[in-house]
Amino acid sequence: MTTLVWNQVINSIDDASFRAWGSDLSSRLASIGLIKTSDTGQINWTTVTRPAAGNFAGYEIWRFADSTIFMRWEYGSGSGSNQSTPAIRIAVGQGSNGSGTLTGAVTSTVIASLSRALSNATTPKTSYMCHTGGYFGFLGYSNYSAAPDKSNVFFSVCKTVDANGVFTNNGAIVYWNTQSGIAEYAPNQILNLATNTAMQLQDSPNVSPYRVGTYCMVPFNITSSLVGSDTQCFAHWMATPRVYPVIGVCTVVTNEVSFGSTFSTAIVGTTPRTYLGLDLSNAGAIINTFNNSGIFNYKLAMLWE
């Protein structure tokens, strides 16, 4: 079980900076315990050139050590006037054909980064990454833009667990960072590993201009979860179609868990696990009311061990 926290000056203003950003991220994926496959045609960080706005220069295939989860990471440039914003596009599957195509049950390809303007291009940005046997999470480049407490990237994959909280191979849930209007949220997709079937899209219904989370419930939209001095968290769920709890992420009340702080809880089973409070990049994902109030009341925390 491994966690990483690092700081990096991040931009993509030219070929050199694009290579520096992408090669650094690639090295972090390796150091966290993911395994790069031998698929042909993968990106060459020595010779690759920065792509045009909204385009991607190449890919890498990464897998979990037990070969149950394969990910295709594509590296590119932000859209429109944000070409200097690095972009990441990811799909998840059960295998690879050896030349870059995912096989088995495969999610759609999603943009896991926000194409917004970079602020303070020379200021290092902090990133967080975690990988266990059945979980991978990445919150990348915090305070990337002028918006406070926002990161540029969020991507997470979590496999199913049994009643004791042990990872199983029945399915997986994938989260990523996206935006609708001013609301940022984490839509998700379900991968059925047990029956080798295509994902079920679990994107949230659009309640303009916000979203209503489909994977977590905060009863009565409470804004204080305290029981004495104890903070509560709220479990997520996935359906493969059998319903399973999720241990890779959970929801917390924003003002009770600060960004970068950790806490321990046993969401499934009796063994407590450690979680990291994230920033507001996904605060719009957990709204449980069909109105426009309270968008920043809740946010995500991810497994951190």
Secondary structure, DSSP 8 states (H G I E B T S, - for coil): -EEEEEEE----SSHHHHHHHHHHHHHHHHHTT-EE---TT---TTT-----TT-EEEEEEEE-TTSS-EEEEEEEE-STT-TTSEEEEEEEESEE-SSS-EESS----EE-B-----SSTTS-EEEEEEE-SSEEEEEEEET-SSSTT-EEEEEEEEEEE-TTS-EEEEEEEEEE-EEETTEEE--EEEEETTTTEEEEE----EETTEE--SSB--GGG-S---BTTB---EEEEEESSSEEEEEEEEEEEGGGS-TT-EEEE-SSSSS-EEEEE--GGGGGGG--SSSS--TTSEEEEEE--
